[in-house]
Amino acid sequence: MTATKPDAVEVVGVRVAGGRIADDLRAIRVVWKRELIRFLRSRIRIFTSLAQPLLFLFVLGTGLSGVVPRTSSSVDYRTYMFPGVLAMTVLFTAIFSAISIVWDREFGFLREMLVAPVRRTALVIGKCAGGATVATIQGLMVLALAGLVHVPYDPVMLLELFGLLLLTSFAVTTFGVMMASRMEQVESFQMIMQFTVLPMFFLSGAVFPLTRLPDWLRVLTRLDPLSYAVEPMRRSVVNALPEAGAQQLRRLDPGITWGGWHVPVGVCILVVALFALVSLIVASYQFNRTD
């Protein structure tokens, strides 16, 4: 008997995902799309998230209009508060997006994401991009109400505010992801956010001017990164107002100063961008250490 050789079997190469930029970009897109799907499928979340900014703008703003003297015959205090309410909208929406990381960890979905053959930094970027997109959409919904508080629909102002909303949303989302990346319980995250988010909002000058403050409070407002997001938004709104109203609002809030030096809008934007970059780096480092 002669032994016969087995038929040759052709092995088709199978590429394992991971290690390529294309795989990381696909992971970013998938995580980003997941955040949008979760947002668009929750209509209750869309409408309830608008309740708080509307409450601040039309209830608190109207109440403060009766306490704080009107800046002019045509500009009331709600016009001053409008940029702050925009920042508040993206602040709370972005933090709400970050809290889903803790939910994913509790239900085991985060572990499934972390074992995917892609860089974990891509997952962080996708999460931050998705949260920033959702927060920007919410901010644009509030921006559509600008005419109700005597803010004109100036094309230049609208374009500037869109860019500022996007940058602020990304910065706050990266901060929230950084805080949530090592937490295992939603209750712990909520407790820490109460000690960070609310002070960030009230110290940013969203509700009251940053002038004539005690020294200790003035220092805290300068350390608040959200202050440097609210200031460019307010400058953009002021520049779109008629000259009389713009002068009155500039007198009410001349801007942020460092030791007598008036901080330009470009520097404020740079501070927010650096805050986002640092938060993203720290969040990526913590994700890479997550088991």
C-alpha positions as CSV (number, residue, x, y, z in Angstrom):
1,M,0.0,0.0,0.0
2,T,1.2,3.4,-0.8
3,A,0.3,6.3,1.5
4,T,-1.6,9.1,0.0
5,K,-1.0,12.7,0.9
6,P,-4.0,14.5,2.3
7,D,-5.4,17.2,0.0
8,A,-3.9,20.6,0.6
9,V,-6.1,22.9,2.6
10,E,-5.9,26.5,1.6
11,V,-6.0,28.7,4.7
12,V,-7.7,32.1,4.2
13,G,-6.0,34.8,6.3
14,V,-8.3,36.4,8.8
15,R,-7.3,39.9,10.0
16,V,-7.8,40.5,13.6
17,A,-9.0,44.0,14.4
18,G,-6.9,46.2,16.5
19,G,-3.7,48.2,16.3
20,R,-4.8,50.2,13.2
21,I,-6.0,53.8,13.1
22,A,-8.9,52.7,11.0
23,D,-10.1,50.3,13.8
24,D,-9.8,53.1,16.3
25,L,-11.8,55.5,14.1
26,R,-14.5,52.9,13.7
27,A,-14.6,52.4,17.5
28,I,-15.0,56.2,17.9
29,R,-17.8,56.3,15.4
30,V,-19.6,53.4,17.0
31,V,-19.4,54.8,20.6
32,W,-20.4,58.3,19.3
33,K,-23.4,56.8,17.4
34,R,-24.5,54.8,20.5
35,E,-24.7,58.1,22.5
36,L,-26.8,59.7,19.8
37,I,-29.2,56.7,19.6
38,R,-29.7,56.7,23.3
39,F,-30.4,60.4,23.3
40,L,-32.8,60.4,20.3
41,R,-34.8,57.4,21.6
42,S,-35.5,59.1,25.0
43,R,-37.9,61.9,24.2
44,I,-38.6,62.4,27.9
45,R,-34.9,63.1,28.4
46,I,-35.0,65.7,25.6
47,F,-37.9,67.7,27.0
48,T,-37.1,67.3,30.7
49,S,-33.5,68.5,30.1
50,L,-34.9,71.7,28.7
51,A,-37.0,72.4,31.8
52,Q,-34.1,73.5,34.0
53,P,-32.7,76.2,31.6
54,L,-36.2,77.5,30.9
55,L,-36.8,77.7,34.6
56,F,-33.6,79.6,35.2
57,L,-34.1,81.9,32.2
58,F,-37.8,82.8,32.5
59,V,-38.6,82.3,36.2
60,L,-35.3,83.1,37.9
61,G,-34.4,85.7,35.3
62,T,-37.7,87.4,35.5
63,G,-37.5,87.4,39.3
64,L,-34.0,88.9,39.3
65,S,-35.1,91.5,36.8
66,G,-37.3,93.0,39.5
67,V,-34.5,93.0,42.0
68,V,-31.5,94.0,39.8
69,P,-31.9,97.4,38.1
70,R,-32.5,97.2,34.4
71,T,-29.3,97.9,32.4
72,S,-31.2,100.0,29.9
73,S,-34.7,100.6,28.6
74,S,-34.3,97.8,26.0
75,V,-32.1,95.3,27.8
76,D,-33.2,93.3,30.8
77,Y,-31.4,90.9,33.1
78,R,-32.6,87.9,31.2
79,T,-30.5,89.1,28.3
80,Y,-27.4,89.1,30.6
81,M,-28.3,85.6,31.9
82,F,-28.8,84.1,28.4
83,P,-25.2,83.1,27.8
84,G,-25.0,81.7,31.3
85,V,-28.1,79.6,30.7
86,L,-26.5,78.3,27.5
87,A,-23.4,77.2,29.4
88,M,-25.6,75.6,32.1
89,T,-27.5,73.6,29.5
90,V,-24.4,72.0,28.1
91,L,-22.9,71.6,31.6
92,F,-25.7,69.5,33.0
93,T,-26.3,67.6,29.8
94,A,-22.7,66.7,29.4
95,I,-22.4,65.5,33.0
96,F,-25.5,63.4,32.5
97,S,-23.8,61.7,29.5
98,A,-20.7,61.0,31.6
99,I,-22.7,59.3,34.3
100,S,-23.7,56.5,31.9
101,I,-20.1,55.2,32.2
102,V,-20.9,54.2,35.8
103,W,-24.1,52.6,34.7
104,D,-22.2,50.6,32.0
105,R,-19.8,49.5,34.6
106,E,-22.5,48.3,37.0
107,F,-24.3,46.3,34.3
108,G,-21.1,44.9,32.8
109,F,-21.3,46.6,29.4
110,L,-18.2,48.6,30.1
111,R,-16.1,45.5,30.5
112,E,-17.3,44.3,27.1
113,M,-16.1,47.6,25.6
114,L,-12.8,47.5,27.3
115,V,-11.9,44.0,25.9
116,A,-12.6,45.1,22.4
117,P,-9.4,44.9,20.2
118,V,-9.1,48.7,19.9
119,R,-7.2,51.3,21.9
120,R,-9.1,52.4,25.0
121,T,-8.3,56.0,24.2
122,A,-10.5,55.6,21.2
123,L,-13.4,54.6,23.5
124,V,-12.8,57.7,25.6
125,I,-12.8,59.9,22.6
126,G,-15.9,58.4,21.2
127,K,-17.7,58.8,24.5
128,C,-16.6,62.4,24.8
129,A,-17.6,63.2,21.2
130,G,-21.0,61.6,21.7
131,G,-21.6,63.5,25.0
132,A,-20.4,66.7,23.4
133,T,-22.7,66.3,20.4
134,V,-25.8,65.6,22.6
135,A,-25.0,68.6,24.8
136,T,-24.5,70.8,21.8
137,I,-27.9,69.8,20.4
138,Q,-29.5,70.7,23.7
139,G,-27.7,74.0,23.7
140,L,-28.9,74.8,20.2
141,M,-32.5,74.2,21.4
142,V,-32.0,76.9,24.0
143,L,-30.3,79.1,21.5
144,A,-33.4,79.0,19.3
145,L,-35.2,80.9,22.1
146,A,-32.8,83.8,22.0
147,G,-35.4,86.1,20.5
148,L,-37.6,85.7,23.6
149,V,-35.0,87.5,25.7
150,H,-34.3,90.3,23.2
151,V,-31.2,88.6,21.8
152,P,-31.1,89.2,18.0
153,Y,-30.6,86.3,15.6
154,D,-27.3,87.6,14.2
155,P,-25.7,85.1,11.8
156,V,-22.2,85.9,13.1
157,M,-23.3,85.5,16.7
158,L,-25.1,82.3,16.0
159,L,-22.0,80.8,14.3
160,E,-19.7,81.9,17.2
161,L,-22.1,80.5,19.8
162,F,-22.3,77.2,18.0
163,G,-18.5,76.8,18.1
164,L,-18.4,77.9,21.7
165,L,-21.1,75.4,22.7
166,L,-19.3,72.6,20.9
167,L,-16.0,73.4,22.7
168,T,-17.6,73.8,26.1
169,S,-19.6,70.6,25.7
170,F,-16.5,68.6,24.8
171,A,-14.6,70.2,27.7
172,V,-17.3,69.4,30.3
173,T,-17.8,65.9,28.9
174,T,-14.1,65.0,29.2
175,F,-14.2,66.3,32.7
176,G,-17.2,64.2,33.6
177,V,-15.6,61.1,31.9
178,M,-12.4,61.7,33.8
179,M,-14.4,61.8,37.1
180,A,-16.5,58.7,36.2
181,S,-13.7,56.5,34.8
182,R,-12.7,55.1,38.2
183,M,-16.1,55.1,40.0
184,E,-18.2,52.0,40.5
185,Q,-21.4,53.4,42.0
186,V,-23.8,56.0,40.6
187,E,-24.4,57.3,44.0
188,S,-20.7,58.2,44.5
189,F,-20.6,59.9,41.1
190,Q,-23.7,62.0,41.9
191,M,-22.3,63.0,45.3
192,I,-19.0,64.2,43.8
193,M,-20.8,66.0,40.9
194,Q,-22.9,68.0,43.4
195,F,-19.6,69.3,44.9
196,T,-18.2,70.2,41.6
197,V,-20.9,71.0,39.0
198,L,-23.0,73.4,41.0
199,P,-20.0,75.4,42.2
200,M,-18.7,75.5,38.7
201,F,-22.0,76.9,37.5
202,F,-22.5,79.6,40.2
203,L,-18.9,80.7,40.1
204,S,-18.8,81.1,36.4
205,G,-20.7,84.4,36.3
206,A,-23.7,82.8,34.6
207,V,-26.2,84.3,37.1
208,F,-24.4,87.4,38.5
209,P,-21.6,89.6,37.4
210,L,-18.0,88.9,38.5
211,T,-17.4,92.5,39.5
212,R,-17.4,93.8,43.0
213,L,-16.8,90.4,44.6
214,P,-14.8,89.7,47.8
215,D,-11.2,88.8,47.1
216,W,-11.7,85.1,48.1
217,L,-14.7,84.8,45.8
218,R,-12.9,86.6,43.0
219,V,-10.1,84.0,43.2
220,L,-12.5,81.1,43.0
221,T,-14.2,82.6,39.9
222,R,-10.8,82.9,38.2
223,L,-10.1,79.2,39.0
224,D,-13.4,78.1,37.5
225,P,-12.9,76.8,34.0
226,L,-16.5,77.4,33.1
227,S,-16.0,81.2,33.7
228,Y,-13.8,81.2,30.6
229,A,-16.5,79.5,28.6
230,V,-19.3,81.9,29.7
231,E,-17.2,85.0,29.0
232,P,-16.8,84.5,25.2
233,M,-20.5,83.6,24.9
234,R,-21.4,86.8,26.7
235,R,-19.0,88.9,24.5
236,S,-20.6,87.3,21.4
237,V,-24.1,88.2,22.6
238,V,-23.1,91.7,23.6
239,N,-21.5,92.4,20.2
240,A,-24.8,91.5,18.5
241,L,-26.9,93.9,20.6
242,P,-27.6,97.5,19.6
243,E,-24.9,99.9,20.7
244,A,-26.9,101.3,23.7
245,G,-27.6,97.9,25.1
246,A,-24.1,96.6,24.4
247,Q,-22.6,99.6,26.3
248,Q,-24.8,98.9,29.3
249,L,-24.0,95.2,29.5
250,R,-20.3,96.0,29.1
251,R,-20.6,98.3,32.1
252,L,-22.4,95.7,34.1
253,D,-19.8,93.0,33.3
254,P,-16.5,94.2,31.9
255,G,-15.1,90.7,31.7
256,I,-12.4,88.6,33.5
257,T,-9.3,90.2,34.7
258,W,-6.0,88.8,35.9
259,G,-4.3,91.3,38.2
260,G,-5.8,94.2,36.4
261,W,-5.2,92.7,32.9
262,H,-8.4,92.2,30.9
263,V,-8.3,88.6,29.6
264,P,-9.0,88.6,25.8
265,V,-11.6,86.2,24.4
266,G,-9.0,84.2,22.6
267,V,-7.2,83.5,25.8
268,C,-10.5,82.4,27.4
269,I,-11.1,80.0,24.6
270,L,-7.5,78.7,24.9
271,V,-8.1,78.0,28.7
272,V,-11.2,76.0,27.9
273,A,-9.3,74.0,25.2
274,L,-6.4,73.3,27.5
275,F,-8.9,72.2,30.2
276,A,-10.5,69.8,27.7
277,L,-7.1,68.4,26.6
278,V,-5.9,67.8,30.2
279,S,-9.2,66.1,31.2
280,L,-9.0,63.9,28.0
281,I,-5.4,62.9,28.8
282,V,-6.2,62.0,32.4
283,A,-9.4,60.2,31.4
284,S,-7.5,58.1,28.8
285,Y,-4.8,57.3,31.4
286,Q,-7.4,56.1,33.9
287,F,-9.2,54.0,31.3
288,N,-6.0,52.3,30.4
289,R,-5.5,51.4,34.0
290,T,-9.1,50.0,34.4
291,D,-9.3,46.2,34.8
